Amino acid sequence: MSFTAQFVNYFTQVQASEGWDRVLASFARFLAPDQKAHVLDVGCGPGSLVRRLASEVALACGCDADHGMIEQAQQLAHEAGLRNVEFRVGALPDLPYTPDQFDGVTATNVIFLQRNPAVAVKDMARVCKPGGIVAMLNPSPQMNVAAATAHADKHGLVEFNRVSFVNWGNAAEQNHRFSEGQITEMFEVAGLSEIAIEAKIGGLALFAKAKKLTR
Ligand SMILES: C[S@@+](CC[C@H](N)C(=O)[O-])C[C@H]1O[C@@H](n2cnc3c(N)ncnc32)[C@H](O)[C@@H]1O
């Protein structure tokens, strides 16, 4: 199996797991989109959050830098019989969308991987309409392999759920772990206000959202 296929299979399994499904359900509630909204999930992977949001909004779009992820997301949305979804290949910080296009722009477990996260958040804000919401989920400064292992022990995570959760701790150690202050600064630099940040998953993740200023 090619590396790309392994990458797609791994995140398909993560998104199909009960634990991550619960996290994305909680994130969708945090976003709380309007029924008429057009939303974009950046770095959607196999598209779980897009499929979930499709039942709540008028149009749910997903984009990902990886072509294989988008093919998988299209296939899974087709199998689910969804019509109000659109997927395309596209990467931060140069998203293939026009300015002010979406009522909500999300990125779960994506911004912490970026070489220049502030520029990435700015591009999310660019494609968000004035009055719309930019929201993201990232590992918190407390997330690491030891903390993820302790969380897995406490909650009885086994097999793939345990391995993938500890892998997330490892990924967090090797990438960004933004503090609430750093998230606030990135949002403000991107012209976003009304910032709300909530610690989740026993404090190992931060959900954050902010509103784009109306003109
Ligand atoms: C850790 S996975 C998270 C997938 C999904 N958002 C979730 O929470 O289940 C990161 C995803 O972001 C994508 N990605 C990473 N950097 C990106 C970028 N600069 N622009 C768009 N997608 C990106 C990867 O291809 C991958 O599908």
The ligand as an ORCA input file, in Angstrom:
! r2SCAN-3c Opt
* xyz 0 1
  C      -4.575     15.422     11.391
  S      -5.497     15.363      9.888
  C      -7.071     15.993     10.478
  C      -8.244     15.608      9.598
  C      -9.595     16.137     10.066
  N      -9.643     17.573     10.053
  C      -9.951     15.615     11.436
  O      -9.934     16.363     12.413
  O     -10.264     14.428     11.521
  C      -4.846     16.784      9.035
  C      -5.426     16.959      7.645
  O      -5.095     18.267      7.206
  C      -4.592     18.200      5.892
  N      -3.689     19.354      5.749
  C      -2.498     19.544      6.359
  N      -1.971     20.736      6.019
  C      -2.874     21.309      5.169
  C      -2.918     22.561      4.472
  N      -1.897     23.443      4.560
  N      -4.011     22.848      3.728
  C      -5.036     21.965      3.631
  N      -5.031     20.753      4.236
  C      -3.978     20.433      5.016
  C      -3.939     16.831      5.777
  O      -3.833     16.387      4.440
  C      -4.898     15.986      6.613
  O      -5.959     15.477      5.852
*
